[in-house]
Amino acid sequence: MTQSLYNDDAYLKSCEAKVVKIDDVSVQLDQTVFYPLGGGQLGDTGKLSIDGEDYNIVDTIWGEGTKISHILDRPLTVDAVSADVSLSLDWQRRFRLMQIHTCLHLICSMFTYPIVGARVGPDKGHLDYLTEGAVIDKLESNETLQELIAQNFSIETEKVAEDEFDQFMQGRHLIGGTPPVKNGVVRFVRIGDAQQPVDYQPCGGTHVGNTSEIAPLQVQSIKSKGKGIRRLSIQFIG
């Protein structure tokens, strides 16, 4: 198991770790600040340093089970199993991913249509809604989104044991499909007040701490993707 430090603090930019396994350009560590591809969010990139030599981490993905694989730009030149390494994120890219992801959660609160697809990228993101022909107005959607961002809602996370999930969800509305379960725990992200949250749903991704941290974003387009699906896309302004 790789200890996912980003789950408890998405603002950690670096950490020390120990090499657990090497498979060509794939390196697994005992702990990491790098988020792996999942839930629509792209994997983190950055740098791994060992014995004074730097390697680019070009992607981060899930390995077997709960292990996380860091994909390097080239194989390590030393037999590094059990060696100590330093990790540092491409923080500008990660923070933009956090902004996009939180913004998409705000949009989740605006509609009740089923979500059938999502993508969180560093420059733009989208949600695919099964609207069955219903029209989503771009101008109105963007105005509502800007109003939500401007209210400076705080974002918090909490964890619920998998065997308590069904009881916990009684009276709650689950957006999306099967919730992510890691190490027997479902992680929730809440936007706004605990008693009356703006959005509250299972999510394993990284988020900003307050909507005031979201850089200027706008609804870029709303397009039909066929079969009753409409894609709502957002992007940074400027």
C-alpha positions as MATLAB code, in Angstrom:
seq = 'MTQSLYNDDAYLKSCEAKVVKIDDVSVQLDQTVFYPLGGGQLGDTGKLSIDGEDYNIVDTIWGEGTKISHILDRPLTVDAVSADVSLSLDWQRRFRLMQIHTCLHLICSMFTYPIVGARVGPDKGHLDYLTEGAVIDKLESNETLQELIAQNFSIETEKVAEDEFDQFMQGRHLIGGTPPVKNGVVRFVRIGDAQQPVDYQPCGGTHVGNTSEIAPLQVQSIKSKGKGIRRLSIQFIG';
ca = [
       0.000    0.000    0.000;
       1.182    3.515   -0.829;
       0.323    6.117    1.798;
      -1.581    8.862   -0.035;
      -0.476   12.053    1.708;
      -2.611   14.198   -0.618;
      -5.763   12.697    0.908;
      -5.143   14.531    4.168;
      -3.439   17.636    2.776;
      -3.825   18.519   -0.902;
      -1.459   21.480   -0.406;
       1.631   19.367    0.289;
       4.045   20.126   -2.535;
       6.844   17.696   -1.681;
       7.818   14.791    0.538;
      10.508   12.242    1.272;
       9.788    8.601    0.453;
      11.344    5.159    0.203;
      11.413    3.072   -2.981;
       9.354   -0.115   -2.685;
       9.372   -1.494   -6.237;
      10.867   -0.659   -9.643;
       9.578   -1.915  -12.995;
      11.412   -0.203  -15.846;
      10.205    3.446  -15.684;
       7.521    2.706  -13.070;
       8.474    3.380   -9.444;
       6.354    2.591   -6.391;
       7.029    4.279   -3.054;
       5.919    3.872    0.545;
       4.223    7.298    0.466;
       3.556   10.101   -1.999;
       2.068   13.553   -2.558;
       1.333   12.631   -6.200;
      -2.308   11.988   -7.115;
      -2.799    9.062   -9.547;
      -5.095    9.182  -12.568;
      -8.621    8.418  -11.395;
     -12.147    9.747  -11.028;
     -11.684   11.789  -14.190;
      -8.720   13.709  -12.744;
      -5.381   13.451  -14.540;
      -2.371   12.084  -12.679;
       0.208   14.462  -11.227;
       3.576   15.275  -12.768;
       6.756   16.609  -11.209;
      10.201   15.452  -10.138;
      11.866   12.557   -8.302;
      15.376   13.109   -6.944;
      17.796   10.393   -5.838;
      21.518   10.626   -5.087;
      21.687   14.121   -6.564;
      20.060   13.116   -9.859;
      16.641   14.356  -10.983;
      14.042   12.386  -12.948;
      10.856   13.803  -14.419;
       7.643   12.141  -13.288;
       5.556   12.306  -16.460;
       2.455   10.584  -15.057;
       1.066    8.971  -11.914;
      -1.266    5.963  -12.069;
      -2.681    3.252   -9.851;
      -0.669    0.054   -9.757;
      -1.933   -3.201   -8.329;
      -4.293   -2.884   -5.383;
      -3.660    0.294   -3.405;
      -0.156    0.915   -4.738;
       0.650    4.041   -6.736;
       3.075    4.013   -9.668;
       5.154    7.050  -10.609;
       6.070    6.958  -14.304;
       9.539    8.398  -14.980;
      10.958    9.861  -18.179;
      13.722    7.219  -18.067;
      14.700    4.215  -15.924;
      16.650    4.797  -12.732;
      20.384    4.353  -13.249;
      20.875    2.733   -9.842;
      19.371   -0.232   -8.021;
      17.204    1.967   -5.843;
      14.911   -0.489   -4.024;
      14.731    0.646   -0.372;
      16.556    3.875   -1.275;
      15.374    7.272   -0.044;
      14.055    9.710   -2.656;
      12.634   13.229   -2.714;
       9.422   14.090   -4.548;
       8.270   17.518   -5.703;
       5.077   18.298   -7.575;
       4.597   20.490  -10.605;
       2.588   22.647   -8.241;
       1.205   25.108  -10.776;
      -0.324   22.232  -12.752;
      -1.638   20.470   -9.631;
      -3.241   23.628   -8.268;
      -5.039   24.225  -11.557;
      -6.344   20.651  -11.386;
      -7.621   21.374   -7.873;
      -9.377   24.530   -9.069;
     -11.007   22.755  -12.011;
     -12.097   19.800   -9.869;
     -13.721   21.957   -7.200;
     -15.424   24.035   -9.881;
     -16.942   20.886  -11.394;
     -18.314   19.954   -7.967;
     -20.009   23.346   -7.824;
     -21.585   22.604  -11.188;
     -22.770   19.246   -9.813;
     -24.869   21.215   -7.330;
     -26.596   23.100  -10.150;
     -28.261   20.134  -11.876;
     -29.922   16.844  -10.971;
     -29.245   15.056  -14.264;
     -27.239   11.817  -13.995;
     -23.517   12.263  -14.670;
     -22.138    9.727  -17.146;
     -18.646   11.120  -17.686;
     -16.132   13.640  -16.382;
     -12.635   14.937  -17.001;
     -10.426   17.152  -14.843;
      -7.495   18.630  -16.764;
      -5.038   21.434  -15.932;
      -6.574   23.868  -18.429;
     -10.182   22.775  -18.747;
     -12.647   20.156  -17.593;
     -16.086   18.824  -18.397;
     -19.098   16.927  -17.107;
     -21.298   14.745  -19.308;
     -24.961   14.878  -18.307;
     -27.686   12.482  -19.406;
     -30.349   15.122  -20.064;
     -32.589   13.054  -22.387;
     -33.010   16.037  -24.700;
     -33.387   18.754  -22.065;
     -31.525   21.965  -22.884;
     -28.951   23.512  -20.518;
     -28.567   27.255  -21.006;
     -24.925   28.345  -21.205;
     -25.402   31.965  -20.078;
     -27.599   31.041  -17.128;
     -25.235   28.231  -16.110;
     -22.245   30.551  -16.152;
     -24.029   33.209  -14.097;
     -24.993   30.643  -11.463;
     -21.454   29.268  -11.371;
     -19.928   32.717  -10.839;
     -22.387   33.413   -8.014;
     -21.400   30.173   -6.275;
     -17.669   30.827   -6.621;
     -18.072   34.351   -5.211;
     -19.678   33.100   -1.981;
     -16.320   31.893   -0.628;
     -17.521   28.457    0.446;
     -15.063   26.331    2.411;
     -14.248   22.810    1.230;
     -13.746   19.985    3.726;
     -13.174   16.237    3.497;
     -14.232   13.390    5.751;
     -13.949    9.622    5.669;
     -16.633    6.997    6.208;
     -15.944    3.295    6.741;
     -17.134    1.176    3.817;
     -19.346   -0.987    6.051;
     -21.079    2.168    7.353;
     -21.604    3.727    3.922;
     -25.185    2.563    3.265;
     -26.381    3.809    6.648;
     -24.497    7.071    6.205;
     -26.130    7.679    2.809;
     -29.710    7.345    4.079;
     -31.544   10.506    3.088;
     -28.614   11.707    0.976;
     -28.423   11.971   -2.807;
     -25.435   10.314   -4.473;
     -24.274   11.982   -7.688;
     -22.474    9.714  -10.125;
     -21.779    6.006   -9.936;
     -20.120    3.700   -7.438;
     -18.207    5.670   -4.784;
     -14.416    5.263   -4.625;
     -13.315    2.888   -1.850;
      -9.673    2.768   -0.773;
      -8.440    0.783    2.222;
     -12.029    0.179    3.339;
     -12.843    3.893    3.461;
     -15.066    6.172    1.365;
     -13.797    9.757    1.234;
     -16.349   12.578    0.993;
     -15.851   16.156   -0.177;
     -18.182   18.828    1.195;
     -18.576   22.353   -0.132;
     -20.191   24.799    2.269;
     -21.824   24.420    5.666;
     -22.022   20.951    7.217;
     -25.738   21.325    7.939;
     -26.697   22.609    4.479;
     -23.835   21.862    2.089;
     -23.829   23.220   -1.435;
     -22.358   19.944   -2.671;
     -21.539   16.772   -0.771;
     -20.405   13.597   -2.481;
     -17.826   10.801   -2.465;
     -14.606   11.847   -4.177;
     -10.978   10.772   -4.018;
      -9.594   13.802   -5.869;
      -7.763   16.937   -4.773;
      -9.559   20.234   -4.112;
      -8.903   23.811   -3.050;
      -9.757   24.831    0.511;
     -12.150   27.627   -0.415;
     -13.998   28.651   -3.577;
     -12.285   32.056   -3.335;
      -9.121   30.259   -4.509;
     -10.688   29.327   -7.838;
      -9.109   31.416  -10.586;
     -11.472   33.008  -13.117;
     -13.269   30.124  -14.814;
     -16.220   30.134  -17.145;
     -18.613   27.763  -18.862;
     -16.959   27.431  -22.253;
     -19.574   25.400  -24.081;
     -22.521   23.032  -23.768;
     -22.612   20.554  -26.629;
     -24.635   17.500  -27.541;
     -22.624   14.268  -27.488;
     -25.497   12.148  -28.806;
     -27.737    9.590  -27.063;
     -29.292   12.261  -24.835;
     -25.917   13.380  -23.447;
     -24.802   16.996  -23.150;
     -21.232   17.961  -22.290;
     -20.743   21.060  -20.147;
     -17.154   22.285  -20.475;
     -15.328   24.861  -18.363;
     -11.998   26.605  -18.904;
      -9.837   29.313  -17.374;
     -10.482   32.854  -18.576;
      -7.552   34.494  -20.328;
];
